[in-house]
Every structure is written in structure tokens, then in C-alpha cells.
Amino acid sequence: MTETIPDETPSANPLWKDSTTQRWLATAGVVALGLVIGGYQLGNGLTRARQAERAVTVRGVAERDVTADLAVWTLSYSASAGDLAGAQAKVDRDTQSIRSFFTELGFPADALQPTGVNVSQMTDQGVTSYTVRQRITLRTQDIKRAEAAVRKQFELVRRGVFLEEGSGISYTFTKLNAIKPEMVAEATKDARKAAEQFALDSGSSVGSIKDATQGYFEISARDGDSEGWGVADSPFKKVRVVTTVDYFLR
């Protein structure tokens, strides 16, 4: 009788070739790959976030000397008399003297306009007096002629016109909008220079603009404000603007 011995050789269909096992291995491989990619992206995202936090805030300045293009001179004067007609007559004479003064300097008649009048009455120990105050304004774009008038204003005193305190001339630069774009560009360029110097010192480089704020435009006297009685405004002005810019660093 022949005895049958069981075959102990490996199966012709090993476990790793089983369809269920293959699906499990494939799933595990996908999960592992996802974890690797996710970890890389997370690390890269954190790096980008840290880089995004690297920024520098700098200020840029632009200045420009300009000449005023509008002069406004308000002249205030008054006269007092025991009757209203007398006070008014003296003010009328002063008004005519003022108009003659400016006409002789070459100003057109419509450059002068009355801008206010005030009448007051006062009684002291039974004596009544009247005071008439008048204001007349010169408005012109002829800056050189206006300066000449200011230099010769003592001629009004010779004609009997006494200007009250506060009768000063003011000069205005009205063309700010025409130079704003160029000045903002100059200030931004100046800010970038400061950022580049900071980046150089810190071993970085300047990236794009993160945020920017334009400051207010300031117009002041070119040679500084003058103090003291009788000092007229200057037609020579300085325009200044400061911009604040945040730059990314990389």
C-alpha cells in the first residue's frame, strides 16, 4: 500500500498575490504617500507664512520749492467823527486813496473788492462818536506786482490812510494737484531706498509692497515762518509729503 505524504512546498499562489492583500497594500501606499505630501506641504506652508511675516516699515519724503500763484491782501481801516456822515466821508476818502494807490501800480479796478463794513456808536460823558470800519481786498495772480505793492505800502500812510493791525497779505500756492503724482512717486522711491538699505544690513532683499499710506501734503514758508509785527507772508513756499510703506522681505 502506498502512503500519501502531504505536499509541504509553498503554495503556487502566495499571500502577497492575494487580491484582498493587494488592495490593502495599495491603500496603505496611498495613505503613506498622502502623509508624506501633506507633511511637505505643511512644512512649506509654515515656511511661506514665516516669510510673509518678514516685512519692514519705512518712510519716504519728497520736498519741492514752489512759488505762490495767488496773493490776497485785505486792508482794514477806520475813521471816527462826532457824526456818522463825517466818519463815512473820511472812510470814503481813504477808499479812494487806496484805489488810486493800486491803480498807479498797474492793478485793474476789479482786483479790489469791498469785503466788509462796520459802524459803531459810543457815548462818553454825554458826547457821542461814530466809528466806521471798512475792509477792502486785493486779489491777484500777479505776484511780482503784489510784492511791489507791499514794499510801497507806506505810501498809503503819506496819503493819510492808516491801516489797522491784521492788514497783511497772504500768498497761496493753488496748483498742488498738478505736482501731487510726481511727489508721491518721489516719496515712494525714497522709501524703497530706505528699505533696500535695511535689507542689505539684515542680509535680505526687498520684495513687493505689503501696505502703503500717503501722508498729508504740507505747504509752508520756504525760509521758515517769520515772527513779529508788520512782517508779510512770503510767496516762496515749500511743499512736503511723507509716505509710509511696508515692504515684504525675502
LOVEXRO-791179 format. One record per residue (C-alpha): residue in one letter; x, y, z. Coordinates in nm, 4 decimals. Last residue first. Layout:
<rs>
<r drengu="A" X="X" Y="Y" Z="Z"/>
...
</rs>
This chain:
<rs>
<r drengu="R" X="1.2691" Y="8.7752" Z="0.1269"/>
<r drengu="L" X="1.1475" Y="9.0946" Z="0.2851"/>
<r drengu="F" X="0.7981" Y="9.2286" Z="0.2221"/>
<r drengu="Y" X="0.7736" Y="9.6058" Z="0.2114"/>
<r drengu="D" X="0.5526" Y="9.8307" Z="0.4277"/>
<r drengu="V" X="0.5345" Y="10.1918" Z="0.3062"/>
<r drengu="T" X="0.4728" Y="10.5194" Z="0.4907"/>
<r drengu="T" X="0.4619" Y="10.8303" Z="0.2706"/>
<r drengu="V" X="0.5718" Y="11.1798" Z="0.3733"/>
<r drengu="V" X="0.4810" Y="11.4914" Z="0.1742"/>
<r drengu="R" X="0.6382" Y="11.8375" Z="0.1626"/>
<r drengu="V" X="0.5689" Y="12.1540" Z="-0.0373"/>
<r drengu="K" X="0.7970" Y="12.4505" Z="0.0336"/>
<r drengu="K" X="0.6798" Y="12.8040" Z="-0.0365"/>
<r drengu="F" X="0.8159" Y="13.1317" Z="-0.1675"/>
<r drengu="P" X="0.5381" Y="13.3909" Z="-0.1810"/>
<r drengu="S" X="0.6342" Y="13.5130" Z="0.1669"/>
<r drengu="D" X="0.3875" Y="13.6434" Z="0.4248"/>
<r drengu="A" X="0.4383" Y="13.9966" Z="0.5462"/>
<r drengu="V" X="0.6188" Y="14.1009" Z="0.8644"/>
<r drengu="G" X="0.4485" Y="14.4048" Z="1.0178"/>
<r drengu="W" X="0.4608" Y="14.2839" Z="1.3750"/>
<r drengu="G" X="0.6922" Y="13.9954" Z="1.4532"/>
<r drengu="E" X="0.7523" Y="13.6349" Z="1.3663"/>
<r drengu="S" X="0.8700" Y="13.4864" Z="1.0414"/>
<r drengu="D" X="0.7909" Y="13.1301" Z="0.9470"/>
<r drengu="G" X="1.0680" Y="12.9374" Z="0.7792"/>
<r drengu="D" X="1.2619" Y="13.0028" Z="0.4577"/>
<r drengu="R" X="1.0348" Y="12.8058" Z="0.2244"/>
<r drengu="A" X="0.7197" Y="12.9066" Z="0.4078"/>
<r drengu="S" X="0.4947" Y="12.6062" Z="0.4491"/>
<r drengu="I" X="0.2790" Y="12.3759" Z="0.2383"/>
<r drengu="E" X="0.2140" Y="12.0313" Z="0.3847"/>
<r drengu="F" X="0.0744" Y="11.7385" Z="0.1910"/>
<r drengu="Y" X="-0.0750" Y="11.4793" Z="0.4202"/>
<r drengu="G" X="0.0659" Y="11.1291" Z="0.4339"/>
<r drengu="Q" X="0.0183" Y="10.8518" Z="0.1823"/>
<r drengu="T" X="-0.0104" Y="10.5078" Z="0.3371"/>
<r drengu="A" X="0.1290" Y="10.1894" Z="0.1855"/>
<r drengu="D" X="0.0875" Y="9.8169" Z="0.2506"/>
<r drengu="K" X="0.2664" Y="9.4952" Z="0.1563"/>
<r drengu="I" X="0.4740" Y="9.6378" Z="-0.1268"/>
<r drengu="S" X="0.6711" Y="9.3738" Z="-0.3150"/>
<r drengu="G" X="1.0023" Y="9.2235" Z="-0.2143"/>
<r drengu="V" X="1.3189" Y="9.3782" Z="-0.0768"/>
<r drengu="S" X="1.6194" Y="9.1551" Z="-0.0224"/>
<r drengu="S" X="1.7653" Y="9.0142" Z="0.2964"/>
<r drengu="G" X="2.1037" Y="9.0023" Z="0.4682"/>
<r drengu="S" X="1.9948" Y="9.2303" Z="0.7523"/>
<r drengu="D" X="2.2081" Y="9.5326" Z="0.6595"/>
<r drengu="L" X="2.1213" Y="9.4959" Z="0.2919"/>
<r drengu="A" X="1.7512" Y="9.4673" Z="0.3743"/>
<r drengu="F" X="1.7645" Y="9.7864" Z="0.5773"/>
<r drengu="Q" X="1.9414" Y="9.9683" Z="0.2940"/>
<r drengu="E" X="1.6870" Y="9.8378" Z="0.0463"/>
<r drengu="A" X="1.4014" Y="9.9551" Z="0.2692"/>
<r drengu="A" X="1.5498" Y="10.3070" Z="0.2903"/>
<r drengu="K" X="1.5875" Y="10.3196" Z="-0.0874"/>
<r drengu="R" X="1.2293" Y="10.1945" Z="-0.1210"/>
<r drengu="A" X="1.1048" Y="10.4850" Z="0.0928"/>
<r drengu="D" X="1.2825" Y="10.7378" Z="-0.1306"/>
<r drengu="K" X="1.1159" Y="10.5863" Z="-0.4349"/>
<r drengu="T" X="0.7788" Y="10.6115" Z="-0.2598"/>
<r drengu="A" X="0.8452" Y="10.9785" Z="-0.1781"/>
<r drengu="E" X="0.9426" Y="11.0539" Z="-0.5384"/>
<r drengu="A" X="0.6317" Y="10.8790" Z="-0.6732"/>
<r drengu="V" X="0.4138" Y="11.0735" Z="-0.4285"/>
<r drengu="M" X="0.5838" Y="11.3946" Z="-0.5455"/>
<r drengu="E" X="0.5236" Y="11.3189" Z="-0.9118"/>
<r drengu="P" X="0.1547" Y="11.2397" Z="-0.8550"/>
<r drengu="K" X="0.0962" Y="11.5521" Z="-0.6368"/>
<r drengu="I" X="0.2531" Y="11.8096" Z="-0.8707"/>
<r drengu="A" X="-0.0553" Y="11.9240" Z="-1.0634"/>
<r drengu="N" X="-0.2866" Y="11.8756" Z="-0.7649"/>
<r drengu="L" X="-0.0860" Y="12.1336" Z="-0.5678"/>
<r drengu="K" X="-0.1510" Y="12.4144" Z="-0.8156"/>
<r drengu="T" X="-0.3056" Y="12.6666" Z="-0.5728"/>
<r drengu="F" X="0.0042" Y="12.8010" Z="-0.3976"/>
<r drengu="T" X="-0.1175" Y="13.0801" Z="-0.1714"/>
<r drengu="Y" X="0.0297" Y="13.4131" Z="-0.0648"/>
<r drengu="S" X="-0.1089" Y="13.6175" Z="0.2214"/>
<r drengu="I" X="-0.1000" Y="13.9944" Z="0.2633"/>
<r drengu="G" X="-0.1441" Y="14.1617" Z="0.5983"/>
<r drengu="S" X="-0.3990" Y="14.4113" Z="0.7238"/>
<r drengu="G" X="-0.4119" Y="14.2471" Z="1.0665"/>
<r drengu="E" X="-0.3315" Y="14.5645" Z="1.2558"/>
<r drengu="E" X="-0.5207" Y="14.8610" Z="1.1166"/>
<r drengu="L" X="-0.4100" Y="15.0512" Z="0.8102"/>
<r drengu="F" X="-0.3757" Y="15.4257" Z="0.8484"/>
<r drengu="V" X="-0.4572" Y="15.6123" Z="0.5276"/>
<r drengu="G" X="-0.3459" Y="15.9762" Z="0.5265"/>
<r drengu="R" X="-0.1828" Y="15.9807" Z="0.1855"/>
<r drengu="R" X="0.1610" Y="15.9551" Z="0.3387"/>
<r drengu="V" X="0.0371" Y="15.6496" Z="0.5259"/>
<r drengu="L" X="-0.0674" Y="15.4938" Z="0.1941"/>
<r drengu="E" X="0.2858" Y="15.5469" Z="0.0631"/>
<r drengu="F" X="0.3983" Y="15.3248" Z="0.3490"/>
<r drengu="Q" X="0.2577" Y="15.0384" Z="0.1381"/>
<r drengu="K" X="0.5442" Y="15.0590" Z="-0.1100"/>
<r drengu="R" X="0.7063" Y="14.7233" Z="-0.0334"/>
<r drengu="V" X="0.3646" Y="14.5581" Z="-0.0160"/>
<r drengu="A" X="0.2702" Y="14.6997" Z="-0.3560"/>
<r drengu="A" X="0.5918" Y="14.5685" Z="-0.5110"/>
<r drengu="E" X="0.5185" Y="14.2218" Z="-0.3731"/>
<r drengu="A" X="0.1720" Y="14.2352" Z="-0.5309"/>
<r drengu="R" X="0.3241" Y="14.3340" Z="-0.8653"/>
<r drengu="K" X="0.5576" Y="14.0363" Z="-0.8504"/>
<r drengu="I" X="0.2746" Y="13.8004" Z="-0.7564"/>
<r drengu="D" X="0.0375" Y="13.8955" Z="-1.0376"/>
<r drengu="Q" X="-0.2244" Y="13.6333" Z="-0.9536"/>
<r drengu="T" X="-0.4385" Y="13.8960" Z="-0.7821"/>
<r drengu="R" X="-0.6922" Y="13.9541" Z="-0.5068"/>
<r drengu="L" X="-0.6870" Y="14.2898" Z="-0.3289"/>
<r drengu="T" X="-0.9419" Y="14.3148" Z="-0.0511"/>
<r drengu="I" X="-1.1211" Y="14.6125" Z="0.1013"/>
<r drengu="R" X="-1.2301" Y="14.6347" Z="0.4613"/>
<r drengu="Q" X="-1.4040" Y="14.9338" Z="0.6168"/>
<r drengu="R" X="-1.4591" Y="15.0445" Z="0.9746"/>
<r drengu="V" X="-1.6860" Y="15.3379" Z="1.0555"/>
<r drengu="T" X="-1.6676" Y="15.4856" Z="1.4031"/>
<r drengu="Y" X="-1.9284" Y="15.7200" Z="1.5444"/>
<r drengu="S" X="-1.8976" Y="15.9486" Z="1.8438"/>
<r drengu="T" X="-2.1467" Y="16.0607" Z="2.1075"/>
<r drengu="V" X="-2.0595" Y="16.3005" Z="2.3885"/>
<r drengu="G" X="-2.2751" Y="16.2758" Z="2.7002"/>
<r drengu="Q" X="-1.9911" Y="16.1741" Z="2.9241"/>
<r drengu="D" X="-1.8828" Y="15.9071" Z="2.6746"/>
<r drengu="T" X="-2.1267" Y="15.7797" Z="2.4117"/>
<r drengu="M" X="-2.0120" Y="15.5216" Z="2.1579"/>
<r drengu="Q" X="-2.1510" Y="15.4232" Z="1.8202"/>
<r drengu="S" X="-2.0237" Y="15.1508" Z="1.5896"/>
<r drengu="V" X="-2.0426" Y="15.1021" Z="1.2147"/>
<r drengu="N" X="-1.8965" Y="14.8045" Z="1.0313"/>
<r drengu="V" X="-1.8114" Y="14.7427" Z="0.6677"/>
<r drengu="G" X="-1.6968" Y="14.4333" Z="0.4826"/>
<r drengu="T" X="-1.5367" Y="14.2843" Z="0.1741"/>
<r drengu="P" X="-1.5056" Y="14.5753" Z="-0.0694"/>
<r drengu="Q" X="-1.3362" Y="14.4495" Z="-0.3892"/>
<r drengu="L" X="-1.0053" Y="14.5441" Z="-0.5457"/>
<r drengu="A" X="-0.8706" Y="14.3494" Z="-0.8474"/>
<r drengu="D" X="-1.1739" Y="14.4821" Z="-1.0393"/>
<r drengu="A" X="-1.0002" Y="14.8170" Z="-1.0969"/>
<r drengu="P" X="-0.7053" Y="14.6617" Z="-1.2751"/>
<r drengu="F" X="-0.3665" Y="14.6775" Z="-1.0957"/>
<r drengu="G" X="-0.0919" Y="14.8835" Z="-1.2579"/>
<r drengu="L" X="0.0860" Y="15.0346" Z="-0.9570"/>
<r drengu="E" X="-0.0925" Y="15.3655" Z="-1.0138"/>
<r drengu="T" X="-0.4234" Y="15.1797" Z="-0.9961"/>
<r drengu="F" X="-0.3210" Y="15.0286" Z="-0.6609"/>
<r drengu="F" X="-0.2530" Y="15.3651" Z="-0.4995"/>
<r drengu="S" X="-0.5574" Y="15.5285" Z="-0.6598"/>
<r drengu="R" X="-0.7815" Y="15.2577" Z="-0.5124"/>
<r drengu="I" X="-0.6295" Y="15.3111" Z="-0.1685"/>
<r drengu="S" X="-0.6709" Y="15.6877" Z="-0.1864"/>
<r drengu="Q" X="-1.0346" Y="15.6466" Z="-0.2946"/>
<r drengu="T" X="-1.1024" Y="15.4159" Z="-0.0006"/>
<r drengu="D" X="-0.9364" Y="15.6616" Z="0.2366"/>
<r drengu="R" X="-1.1597" Y="15.9412" Z="0.1081"/>
<r drengu="D" X="-1.4677" Y="15.7214" Z="0.1555"/>
<r drengu="V" X="-1.3570" Y="15.6375" Z="0.5102"/>
<r drengu="K" X="-1.3303" Y="16.0096" Z="0.5898"/>
<r drengu="A" X="-1.6772" Y="16.0768" Z="0.4466"/>
<r drengu="Q" X="-1.8260" Y="15.7898" Z="0.6493"/>
<r drengu="A" X="-1.6891" Y="15.9313" Z="0.9731"/>
<r drengu="G" X="-1.8275" Y="16.2761" Z="0.8924"/>
<r drengu="A" X="-2.1674" Y="16.1393" Z="0.7911"/>
<r drengu="L" X="-2.1939" Y="15.9384" Z="1.1127"/>
<r drengu="D" X="-2.1450" Y="16.2359" Z="1.3377"/>
<r drengu="G" X="-1.8894" Y="16.3179" Z="1.6057"/>
<r drengu="A" X="-1.6230" Y="16.1511" Z="1.3974"/>
<r drengu="S" X="-1.4214" Y="15.8287" Z="1.3763"/>
<r drengu="A" X="-1.2448" Y="15.6687" Z="1.0780"/>
<r drengu="S" X="-1.1424" Y="15.3138" Z="1.0007"/>
<r drengu="Y" X="-0.9027" Y="15.0973" Z="0.8024"/>
<r drengu="S" X="-0.8642" Y="14.7291" Z="0.7133"/>
<r drengu="L" X="-0.6728" Y="14.6144" Z="0.4066"/>
<r drengu="T" X="-0.7111" Y="14.2539" Z="0.2976"/>
<r drengu="W" X="-0.4304" Y="14.1367" Z="0.0706"/>
<r drengu="V" X="-0.4746" Y="13.8127" Z="-0.1227"/>
<r drengu="A" X="-0.1955" Y="13.6886" Z="-0.3492"/>
<r drengu="L" X="-0.2284" Y="13.3831" Z="-0.5724"/>
<r drengu="D" X="0.0375" Y="13.1926" Z="-0.7683"/>
<r drengu="A" X="0.2745" Y="13.1097" Z="-0.4832"/>
<r drengu="T" X="0.6229" Y="12.9983" Z="-0.5822"/>
<r drengu="V" X="0.7355" Y="12.6420" Z="-0.5346"/>
<r drengu="D" X="1.0193" Y="12.4543" Z="-0.3653"/>
<r drengu="R" X="0.9706" Y="12.0773" Z="-0.3610"/>
<r drengu="E" X="1.0025" Y="11.8135" Z="-0.0944"/>
<r drengu="A" X="0.9593" Y="11.4360" Z="-0.1033"/>
<r drengu="V" X="0.9983" Y="11.2063" Z="0.1966"/>
<r drengu="G" X="0.9857" Y="10.8281" Z="0.2273"/>
<r drengu="R" X="0.9043" Y="10.6339" Z="0.5395"/>
<r drengu="V" X="0.9876" Y="10.2714" Z="0.6127"/>
<r drengu="T" X="0.8111" Y="9.9664" Z="0.7537"/>
<r drengu="V" X="0.9899" Y="9.6339" Z="0.7085"/>
<r drengu="A" X="0.8427" Y="9.2923" Z="0.6453"/>
<r drengu="R" X="0.9080" Y="8.9311" Z="0.7351"/>
<r drengu="E" X="0.5700" Y="8.7876" Z="0.8321"/>
<r drengu="A" X="0.5203" Y="8.6563" Z="0.4805"/>
<r drengu="Q" X="0.8465" Y="8.4615" Z="0.5105"/>
<r drengu="R" X="0.7198" Y="8.2906" Z="0.8249"/>
<r drengu="A" X="0.3978" Y="8.2032" Z="0.6467"/>
<r drengu="R" X="0.5904" Y="8.0687" Z="0.3477"/>
<r drengu="T" X="0.7959" Y="7.8474" Z="0.5753"/>
<r drengu="L" X="0.4816" Y="7.7276" Z="0.7519"/>
<r drengu="G" X="0.3284" Y="7.6437" Z="0.4143"/>
<r drengu="N" X="0.6409" Y="7.4518" Z="0.3117"/>
<r drengu="G" X="0.6233" Y="7.2458" Z="0.6287"/>
<r drengu="L" X="0.2537" Y="7.1786" Z="0.5801"/>
<r drengu="Q" X="0.3074" Y="7.1000" Z="0.2131"/>
<r drengu="Y" X="0.5852" Y="6.8578" Z="0.2952"/>
<r drengu="G" X="0.3830" Y="6.6885" Z="0.5675"/>
<r drengu="G" X="0.0850" Y="6.6598" Z="0.3375"/>
<r drengu="I" X="0.2985" Y="6.5077" Z="0.0637"/>
<r drengu="V" X="0.4461" Y="6.2488" Z="0.3025"/>
<r drengu="L" X="0.1120" Y="6.1758" Z="0.4656"/>
<r drengu="G" X="-0.0528" Y="6.1381" Z="0.1275"/>
<r drengu="L" X="0.2187" Y="5.8972" Z="0.0149"/>
<r drengu="A" X="0.1627" Y="5.6875" Z="0.3249"/>
<r drengu="V" X="-0.2139" Y="5.6867" Z="0.2717"/>
<r drengu="V" X="-0.1714" Y="5.5872" Z="-0.0950"/>
<r drengu="G" X="0.0690" Y="5.3095" Z="-0.0014"/>
<r drengu="A" X="-0.1633" Y="5.1755" Z="0.2683"/>
<r drengu="T" X="-0.4481" Y="5.1649" Z="0.0185"/>
<r drengu="A" X="-0.2339" Y="4.9787" Z="-0.2333"/>
<r drengu="L" X="-0.1214" Y="4.7333" Z="0.0324"/>
<r drengu="W" X="-0.4809" Y="4.6672" Z="0.1367"/>
<r drengu="R" X="-0.5929" Y="4.6201" Z="-0.2215"/>
<r drengu="Q" X="-0.3063" Y="4.3805" Z="-0.2840"/>
<r drengu="T" X="-0.3913" Y="4.1815" Z="0.0267"/>
<r drengu="T" X="-0.7500" Y="4.1401" Z="-0.0872"/>
<r drengu="S" X="-0.6394" Y="4.0306" Z="-0.4313"/>
<r drengu="D" X="-0.3988" Y="3.7653" Z="-0.2970"/>
<r drengu="K" X="-0.0611" Y="3.7938" Z="-0.4605"/>
<r drengu="W" X="0.1039" Y="3.8871" Z="-0.1320"/>
<r drengu="L" X="-0.0330" Y="3.5622" Z="0.0190"/>
<r drengu="P" X="0.1391" Y="3.3252" Z="-0.2242"/>
<r drengu="N" X="-0.0491" Y="3.1364" Z="-0.5055"/>
<r drengu="A" X="0.1674" Y="2.8317" Z="-0.6011"/>
<r drengu="S" X="0.1588" Y="2.7276" Z="-0.2443"/>
<r drengu="P" X="0.4883" Y="2.6650" Z="-0.0782"/>
<r drengu="T" X="0.6073" Y="2.3029" Z="-0.0645"/>
<r drengu="E" X="0.4655" Y="2.0861" Z="0.2143"/>
<r drengu="D" X="0.2969" Y="1.8276" Z="-0.0109"/>
<r drengu="P" X="0.1203" Y="1.5777" Z="0.2150"/>
<r drengu="I" X="0.2669" Y="1.2223" Z="0.2077"/>
<r drengu="T" X="0.0454" Y="0.9585" Z="0.0527"/>
<r drengu="E" X="0.1262" Y="0.6059" Z="0.1712"/>
<r drengu="T" X="0.1291" Y="0.3294" Z="-0.0975"/>
<r drengu="M" X="0.0000" Y="0.0000" Z="0.0000"/>
</rs>
